Amino acid sequence: MKKPYIIIHMMTSIDGKIDGEYMEQKNSIYAGNYYDDQINELGSSMALGRVTVQKYHAGEISLDDIKDLSPLPLKDHILKKDHYLFVFDRNGRCSWKNNEFIYNNISYHIVEVVSSKVNPLYLAYLENKNISYMISGSLLETLNKIGKLDINYLVVTGGAILNGGFLKEHLVDEISLVIAPYIDGNPLNQASFDGVSNFVMNQDFKFNFAHPLKDGGVHLSFIKK
């Protein structure tokens, strides 16, 4: 089974930061809306890392939340949907209010991607919420399983750790950057691939296109050679 085409799609400042005060400035509004619209154009499903999900979208599960449940065996449980949000949450730490993630008027069914070390009680928690889950030991194994769901394009929208993981495993096919017309300047804010930490050899990308935005920003695309 062929893995899906992987697009890292991020909104950044001119100096490459993926968070910061610049995102609240007036000339970032258009870039942000454009960035959101592009997700739907690039692919039918998304992927996010646990840190990003818990920062913006989900809580932290506690043992008290799941202690009365019955453990489930370590096997995949995937509900058939049109759009998925794959959450890379190896140890099963995210707490969800429901099984759907609404983003830019699209309903994405949540799929927790966990490792074999996950607490089996967490799987029971997910099933009770009608949330799908996938047991996987590597990014490539995960992508092969995603490919079996007839997903041809997967849009990875961060954060830096997940982006870096895909890059280190040579799994990135395209990098899409929507750049807002501001300098963030805060050294504590992460850039798109801060999860890499070192130069990754044999990762050659070539310019694909540049699309100027009316707020002064730009959309850049690079594809793997």
C-alpha positions in Angstrom: 0.0 0.0 0.0 1.4 3.4 -1.0 1.6 6.0 1.7 -0.3 9.2 1.2 1.4 12.3 -0.2 2.6 14.3 2.8 2.3 18.1 2.9 3.7 20.1 5.8 1.4 23.1 5.8 2.3 25.9 8.3 1.5 29.6 8.9 4.7 31.5 10.0 6.1 34.9 10.5 8.8 36.2 8.2 11.4 34.9 10.6 9.8 31.4 10.6 7.9 31.4 13.9 4.7 29.3 14.1 3.4 31.1 17.2 3.6 34.6 18.5 1.9 38.0 18.8 2.1 38.6 15.1 -0.8 36.1 14.6 -3.1 38.6 16.3 -2.2 41.6 14.1 -4.6 42.9 11.5 -2.5 42.0 8.5 -2.3 38.4 9.7 -6.1 37.9 9.5 -6.2 37.4 5.8 -3.1 35.2 5.8 -4.7 33.1 8.6 -8.0 32.7 6.7 -6.1 31.9 3.5 -4.1 29.3 5.4 -7.2 27.6 6.7 -8.8 27.5 3.2 -5.7 25.9 1.8 -6.0 23.0 4.1 -9.2 22.0 2.3 -7.6 22.5 -1.0 -4.5 20.4 -0.2 -6.1 17.3 1.2 -9.1 15.6 2.8 -7.5 14.8 6.1 -5.2 16.4 8.6 -2.5 15.4 11.2 -1.5 17.1 14.4 1.0 16.4 17.2 -0.1 16.0 20.8 1.6 19.1 22.1 -0.2 21.3 19.6 -3.6 19.5 20.1 -3.4 20.0 23.9 -2.3 23.6 23.5 -5.3 24.5 21.4 -8.0 21.8 21.3 -7.9 19.1 24.0 -7.4 18.6 27.7 -5.2 16.1 29.6 -6.7 12.7 30.5 -6.3 11.5 34.1 -6.4 8.0 35.6 -9.5 9.0 37.4 -11.3 9.5 34.1 -10.7 6.0 33.0 -10.1 3.8 36.1 -13.6 2.3 36.0 -13.5 1.2 32.4 -12.6 -2.3 31.1 -9.3 -2.5 29.2 -9.4 -3.3 25.5 -7.0 -5.3 23.3 -4.3 -3.5 21.3 -5.9 -3.5 17.9 -7.0 -0.7 15.5 -10.5 0.6 15.7 -11.3 2.9 12.7 -14.8 4.3 11.9 -15.4 5.0 8.2 -15.5 8.8 7.6 -14.9 11.3 4.8 -12.4 13.5 6.8 -10.0 12.5 9.5 -7.8 14.3 12.1 -5.0 12.0 13.0 -3.6 13.0 16.4 -0.1 11.6 17.1 -0.5 10.9 20.8 1.8 7.9 21.6 1.0 7.5 25.2 -2.7 8.4 25.1 -2.9 11.7 27.0 -5.6 13.7 25.2 -9.0 14.2 26.7 -11.8 15.0 24.2 -15.3 16.5 24.5 -16.5 14.6 21.4 -15.3 12.6 18.4 -15.4 15.4 15.9 -13.0 18.3 15.3 -14.6 21.2 13.5 -12.1 23.3 11.5 -13.0 25.9 8.9 -16.5 24.4 8.6 -15.3 20.9 7.9 -16.0 18.1 10.4 -12.9 15.9 10.9 -13.3 12.6 12.7 -10.7 12.2 15.4 -8.2 9.3 15.1 -5.8 8.9 18.0 -2.5 7.4 16.8 -1.0 5.6 19.9 1.8 3.2 20.5 1.6 -0.4 22.0 2.6 1.1 25.3 -0.7 3.0 25.6 -2.9 2.2 28.7 -5.6 -0.2 27.4 -8.1 1.7 29.6 -7.5 4.7 27.3 -8.7 2.7 24.3 -11.9 2.0 26.2 -12.2 5.7 26.9 -11.9 6.4 23.2 -14.4 3.8 22.2 -16.9 5.2 24.7 -16.4 8.6 22.9 -16.8 6.9 19.5 -13.2 8.1 18.7 -11.2 6.0 16.4 -7.7 4.8 17.2 -4.7 3.3 15.5 -1.9 1.3 17.2 1.5 2.0 15.5 5.2 1.7 16.2 6.5 4.2 13.6 5.5 7.0 11.3 5.9 4.9 8.2 3.6 2.2 9.7 1.1 4.8 10.5 1.2 6.2 6.9 0.8 2.8 5.4 -2.3 2.3 7.6 -3.7 5.7 6.6 -3.1 4.8 2.9 -5.5 1.9 3.4 -8.2 4.3 4.3 -8.0 5.7 0.7 -6.4 8.9 1.8 -4.1 10.1 -0.9 -3.1 13.5 0.6 -2.4 14.1 4.3 -2.0 17.7 5.5 0.3 17.9 8.5 -0.3 21.1 10.3 2.3 20.9 13.1 3.7 21.3 15.5 7.4 21.5 15.3 8.0 18.1 16.9 5.7 16.2 14.5 7.0 18.2 11.5 10.6 17.3 12.5 9.7 13.7 12.9 8.4 13.4 9.4 11.4 15.2 8.0 13.9 13.0 9.8 12.2 9.9 8.4 12.3 11.3 4.9 8.5 11.2 4.6 7.8 14.8 3.5 6.7 15.3 -0.1 5.9 19.0 0.0 6.3 22.0 2.3 3.7 24.7 2.1 4.3 28.0 4.0 1.9 30.8 4.4 4.0 33.7 5.6 2.4 36.6 7.4 4.0 40.1 6.9 5.5 40.4 10.4 8.7 39.6 12.3 8.0 37.8 15.5 11.5 38.1 17.0 10.8 36.0 20.1 13.5 33.3 20.4 11.3 31.3 22.7 8.7 30.7 20.0 9.2 27.6 17.8 9.8 27.5 14.1 8.3 25.0 11.7 10.9 22.3 12.1 12.5 22.9 15.5 11.8 19.3 16.3 14.7 18.3 14.0 17.6 19.8 16.1 20.2 18.9 13.4 20.6 19.1 9.7 18.9 16.2 7.9 21.0 14.9 5.0 19.5 14.0 1.6 16.4 16.2 2.0 16.4 18.3 -1.2 13.4 20.4 -2.0 12.9 22.6 -5.1 10.8 25.8 -5.5 7.3 25.1 -6.6 5.5 28.4 -6.6 5.1 31.8 -4.8 1.6 33.3 -4.4 1.5 36.9 -3.1 -1.3 37.6 -0.6 -3.2 40.9 -0.5 -2.3 41.6 3.1 1.4 41.7 2.2 2.2 38.0 3.0 3.0 35.2 0.6 2.3 31.5 0.1 5.4 29.5 -0.7 5.5 25.9 -1.9 8.5 23.6 -2.2 8.4 20.0 -3.4 10.8 17.2 -2.8 13.2 16.4 -5.6 
